[in-house]
Amino acid sequence: MYPVHASPRCRGQGHRVRARSSSMTATRSSLERTQEMRFLRFGFIATIHPRTGSDLRPPHSPTPLCDPVASATATTPKGVRTVLTEVAGVEVRSQTALGSSHAWTLHRGELADGQGFFAKIAPGHSEALDVEATGLHWLGEVPNGVPVPEVLATGAGTLVLEWIPEARPSADAAEELGRRLARTHLAGAESFGAPWPGWLATLPLDNTAGDHWPTWFAEHRLRPYLRRARDAGSLHAQDVATVEKVLGRIEHLAGPAEPPARIHGDLWAGNILWSRSGAVVIDPAAHGGHRESDLAMLHLFGAPHLDRLVHAYTEIAPLAEGWRDRIALHQLHPLLAHVCLFGTSYRAQLLQACTGLGAR
């Protein structure tokens, strides 16, 4: 949600490219590589780093090709200060626009009491922002669980969070995040799904409750986005058949049964802020899910000190045998979401994952 990335999931509706390989970025810092992945995943809409004020665009960066509907609805009919004061009930001393993302505008600033803040404003998308706040509260209530930013205000298409100054990620911070993530997962959920509507960026997320993960994952995570991608023309009939082959084997591929875990739901590296006091997770699609899904999302685009993070995680919550073989299965959901959001650019990666899972 925090836009060091140019725009979370408007998250750059134009041309998509993959992050560079580790060999190409080995000489760069972990923070620089994480920021680069944010650029490569989301495109370039906001061009000023929200924390340093420096120009984010690389030389000859492309002009963003954004969803015209999202762009049109990203404007705020009232002044930002007015919205934050009248709608969110907070008095603003100063604010700076950070650009737009999907259907919301992004802002940082300072409240009258000196508190730094980050705000999303989307008058026509109040539910998505309210759900984000709900997810942050739900994740944050776990003792010694993953740290989340404080929700300062929410309502009527506005979400105001505390501002988190970033620092370079360290191995110690990654290990602590691994342990905290394990505690959050172990806190559990009443069922797979959630008692609130789900959103992943501007995509609806079916949070219908279920008690059998393979069936729930197939019917409420994979097939809705598979149909959406097919109907949009981003996947061909043969592509759909390939994914369906995986779904036909999901009971075999899913591994040992696990109870519902309290998961972040969109835990890629760009949704982790590294501060001086440790890592903070943002922009959740929180729900009761399989804990391996969060770990698979971390592996999809990479994360700083990921091996150390996972090792520390397993000290608190050991993973079932063969969990690495199941990473591709759990990645099908975010890959399908990316196909829905960005079109055919993620088609090859989706089909490659299916092939690795035995669909030929």
PyMOL commands that set and color helices and strands:
alter all, ss='L'
color gray80, all
select helices_A, chain A and resi 8-10+22-25+30-42+68-73+80-87+126-140+171-187+213-231+237-248+250-253+269-271+291-301+306-316+323-356
alter helices_A, ss='H'
color red, helices_A
select strands_A, chain A and resi 92-101+104-111+116-121+151-155+158-162+198-200+203-205+261-263+272-275+278-281+287-289
alter strands_A, ss='S'
color yellow, strands_A
deselect
rebuild
show_as cartoon
